[in-house]
Amino acid sequence: MKKIKDYDQLVLFVTSLTESYDDDAIILYDIGKYYVAIGDAAESLFKLFRWDFREAHNLVKSCLFSLVTKDGLACLQNKHIYVVIRETDIRYVGDYDSNYSDTQQFLDLIRSYTNEGNVYLYPIIRQTVVIDTPGMQRIARVSALVVDSLSISVELDGRESYSLVDDMIWDYTQVGVSIMSVLNNIITQQHDLMLEMARDKAQATKTVKEANTYIYQLYSYCKGAHKEEVIVVKQRGFFITFDDDAIVVSDKLSIPLYECQTFGLRNHTAAIITPDDFSSLTDMDINIHVIATDHIHNMYEFCLSGQDLLNCTYDKDIAYDDVAIIKDVTGDYMIKATYEGIKLDPVTISNQTGMYILCLDNLCLERKYMLAALVHQTFDKKASYIRQQLKNNEE
């Protein structure tokens, strides 16, 4: 096998290929890391998916070509597009400025596993992107990848959606290219898990929950013997903690909380502590007990979601009384509260959330914080209206 290392050599090889057809199949030439589509095949891929293509020139010939990744080939096969692979004696081992195109093909592969009406949601933590807009530069946190059969978007800062593709119309603006570059870095590391979540979400989620539950049980067992200390479990390049300890750490460091998927009544609240965070906690004279384990995971393998109820922001000037979780005659869980002496009509909440809160100790921080977040999320609009009405009456 002959290895070629640079783009110019790749162009020379591409222009040496002869276009051929096999019952209208898309012909792909295997060069190791990529497959090459030339001429009409490259145009067909652009028409089907809007995958990027380029033009190769030598002294006597020019042609269009595109590079197809292993993910791109899998996407074509999932779409039942007739493909013929031609073997070559070339192996391309060089770098190629194809981050956008490679990311396109992976995202389209994910989309090919997403049936109409279903949504693929993949949580992303501790990844940021620089967004340049007229007169302003902003650093945003990429918090989730959201894919359905027709569109692909990312969630920014846990609340804002940014569309990368609608049907086949891809975003090539500065913001879109920057986000695709960040996604390329994420995919490089998290490829297998992201793909498994698309292929078989139920099995992938079960595997994640099993691993997470084991770590949580280590934490819980140790917490029983060290109630006055913050318990953290050492992982690959970070520490993780749960429940009330997560809330304490979040308050001290002003860091977000995450929802960690585990088996049980409800997923558990978690906080991620970097080595710098750990040093800050020790400087605050926080008593920390570290658990070491052979079960070491990368941060992304926990599939932590930033959509934790405790992260919601609300108007702290609104104060409620008589806040409680109750059950109605049908067994559904509801939250009730009083504002400014006015009893608010109880509102149904998820049975999972209601049951979990009622199982918590009355004195634990998690119960207090969850009730506060839930009551504000449920009643703040109503309370704001009442407050305005009372103000109008006073005037």
N, C-alpha and C positions, 0 to 999 in steps of 0.2 A: 504494500500500500504506500502510495506517495502522499506525504503530508505537505499541505500548503498553509502558510502562516499569515499572509497579509492579504489585504483586500485586492490589490492589483493582481496578484496571482489568481485570486478567486475569479476576477473578471475575465482573465485570459482563459481560465477553464470553462467558464460559462459560455463564452463566445465560441468555444470549440465544440459545443454540443450541437447535435442535429435535432431539430424539432421532429417529433414523430407522434403518431396518433394510434390509439387502440380502441376502436369502437367508441369514440368520443370520450375516452377516459382522460382524467387529469394525470399526466405523466410527471412523476417525481423522481429525480436522480438522487440516490443516497450518497451523501458525502460525510457521513458520520454524525456530527452534531446537528446538522440540518439536512433537509431535502431541498433540492433546487427545482423550481418550476420555471420554465422559460416560455416566451412567446404567448400563444393563445392560452396556455395553462395558467400563466401568471395573470393574464387578463381575466380569466374565468374566476380565479380566486378573489380578485378585486371586486368583480361584479357580485359574487356570492356573499363576501364578508367584509369588503373594503380593506382587506389586508394590504399593507404597503408593498409596492414594487419599485424597482429601479431599472435603469438602462445601462447596459454594458456595451462598450465599444472596443474594437481593435481596428487595425488598418483597413480591413476588408469587410468587416461585419459589425452590425450592432443588433442588440435584441433586448427585450424586456425580460426581467427575471425577478423572482421573489424567493425568499428563503422560508421554508416551512419547518417549524419545530416538531418535536415528537408530540407535543400537545396539539399542535395544529393538525397533524395527521390523525390523531385520535378523534378530533372534532369532525374532520371530514368523514371518518368511518362511522361516527355516531349519527351523522346526517345522511348516511347511506349514499354518499357520493362516490362514484366509481373511480378508484385510484389504482394506477399501476406503478409499482416501484421498479426502477431500473438501477441495478448495481453499478458502481464505478470503482476504479482503483484509487480514488482520491479521498483523503480524510482532511477536512478543514479543521484546523486547530487554532486559528487566529481569532482575534477580537473583531467584532463587527458591530457597528453602531445600529443595533436593532432592538434596543430596550423597549421602545414603544410597540414595535411589531410583535416581538415575543410576548409582551404582556397582553396585547390584543388577542393573540391566538389562545393563550391560557384562559382568558376571561370568556372567550367564545366557547371553549371546551366546557367550562363551568356552566355556561348558558345552555349548552346542548344537553346537559343532564337535568335542567330545570323545566318541568312540565308547566303548561299553561295553568295559571292560577296559583302556582307554588312560588315561594320566595326563598332564595338562598341567602342567609344572613350569617356573615362570618365576622366575629368580633376581633378588633385590632387594638392593641394597647401600646402606649409609649412610642408612637410614631407620629412625627410632625411633618408638615409641608409648608414651604414658604410661598405665599400667594401675593403676587404683585398686581395691584389694581391702580388705576390712575390716582396719583397723589398719596398712595398708601401702600405700605408693605405689611403683611400680616402673617404671623405664624399660627397655623391651625393644627389641631390634633385630629388625625385620621382615626376615627373610632369604630368604623364598621364598613364592610363591603356588602352591598345589597344587589342581588342579581335576580331578575325574573326572565321569562322567556323573551321579552321584548326590549328590556332596558338594563343598564348597569349604572349604578351610582355609588358614591361613597358618602358616609355620614361624617360630618366635620363637627368637632367639639361636642359630640353627643346629642346634637339637636338639629343641625343644618344639613340638608341634602344637596349634593352636587352631582349632576348628571354627566357621565362620561360617554355614554352612547344611548341613542334612542333608535331602536331598530338597527339600521346600519350606518347611522350618521354619527361618526366619532368626533369628539371634541379635540381640536388641534390648537386651541388657544394656549397661552402661556400657562394658565392655571391647569388646564387639562393635561398638558405635557408634564408639568411638575408633579401632579398627582399620579400619573401613570409611572413616572420614574420612581416615586416612593413605593407604589404597588409592586414594581419590578423587584425592588430590594426585599420586600416582604415575601413575595412569591419564591424568590431564590432560596430563602431559608425555610419557609413554611409550606412549600409546594405539596408535599405528600399528604399532610393533614387537611389542607384546603381542598384537595382533590377528593380525598376520602369522604369529607363532609358533603360533597356534592354527589358522589356515587351512591353512598349508603349512609344517610344521615343518622338513622336509628342505631346502626352498629357503631359508627364513629363516636356518637354521643355516649353510648354505653361504655366504650373504652375510656373516654375522657372521664366520665363519672366514676368509674372504678378506680382510676389513678387518683383523682381528686379526693374521693372518699377515704382512701387509705391515708393520704396526707392529713386530712381533717381529723381522722380518728387518732392519729399520732398527737396532733395538737390538743384535742379534747381530753385524751387520757392524761397528758402532761399537765394540762390546766387544772385538773382535779387535785393535783398535788402542789401546785404553785399558784394559788388563787390571787395572790397579791402582786404577781409579776406579769409582765407582758410576754406571752409565749410566741416565739417565731420559729418557723421551720426553714432551715437552710436549703436553698435550691441552687440551680446553676446560675451564679452571678447575682442572686437576689435572695431575699427572705420573704416568706408569706405568713400572714397571721389572719385570724378570723374573729367573727362575732364581736363582743365588747372590746376586745383588744384591738381589732381593726378600727373601731370607732375612735378609741383613744388615740391611736397612731394618726388617723386621718385628721383629728382635731389639732393635734400637736404640730403636725407637719404641713397642714393644709393640702393634703393630697386626696385624690378621688378614691372612692370605694368601688368595689367590683362585686358582681354576682358570680359566685363560683358554683358550677354545676356539681351537685353531689346527690347521692341517693338519700331519700328521706322525705319529710313533709315539704321541705322547701330548700331551694339552693341557698348556700350560706354566703353571708357578707364576708368579703375578704379585702385585705390591703396589701399592696406590694411595697416592699422596703428595699431600696437600693443600698449599696455599701455607704454612700454619702448620707442617706437618710438614717442609717443605723448609727453612724457617727454623731449625727445631730441629736438623736434620741439619747445616746449615752451622755452627751454634753448637757442634756436637760436633767440628768440624774434619774432617768426612767429605769426602773429595775427590769432588765430583760433576761429571759431564759431562752437559750438557743438550743433547738433540737437538731441533731445531725442524723441523717438517714441515708441508706444506700439507694433509696428511691428518689433519684435526682432528675428533675425535668427542666426543660427550657420554659421561659415565661409563657410563650405562646401556647404551649401544650396544655395549659390549664383552661384555655378557651374562656377567659374571663370577660364578662360583659360589663360595659360601663353603664348599662341601663338599670343599675341598682336603684331601688326606690329611694334610698337614703341620699342619693346625689341630687335630688330635685331641689330647686331653689324656690323660695316663697317669701312672702311679705311677713317679716317677723313682727311687724307692728300689729298684725291681726292676732288676737289672743282668744282662744276658745276655752270654754269650761265644759265639765261633765263629758269629756271625750271617752268613748268606750266602744268596744266591739261587742255586738249582740247577735243573736240568732233569731230569725223570724219563724213563723209557725211551720214553714216548709223546710226549715233546716238550713236555709241560706244565711251567710254571714253578712252583717251590715255594720256600718260605722255611724255613730250618732254623736252630736255635739250641740252646745249652746253658744250663741254669740250675742253679746250685749243683752243678756237676759232672754233672748228669743230662741226657742227650741227649733233647731233645724230638722227638716224631715230626714230620717235615716236613709242612707244610700247603700245599695248592695255593692259588696266588694267580692273579689275572688275567694272562693272557699279555702283555697290553698293558703292565701295570705292571712285570712281571718283565723284559720285553725292554727297557723304557725305563731301568730302574735299571742293568742290565748295560751299557748303551751309555754311561752317564755315567762320567766320569773318576773314578778311585779317590779322588782328593784333593778333589773338589768338595764343597761344603757340601750341595748338593741330594741327592747320593747318601747322605751321612752321615745327614741329617735324614729322608729317606724311609725308609731302612732302620730307623732308630730308631722312627719312627712305625708302620711296618708290623709290626715284631717285637713291639712292645707291644700293638698292636691284635690281633694274632694269638694271642699266648701269655700275656697277663697273667692271665687267669682261671686257666689251668693253673698258672702260676707262683705265684699267690696260694695255691692249694690245696697245692702242694708246700711252700711256706714255712710254712703252718699245720701240715702234717704233721711237718715237721722240728722245729718248736717243740714240738709235743706229745710227740715222741720224747725231746726234751731234758728235759722235765718228768718 
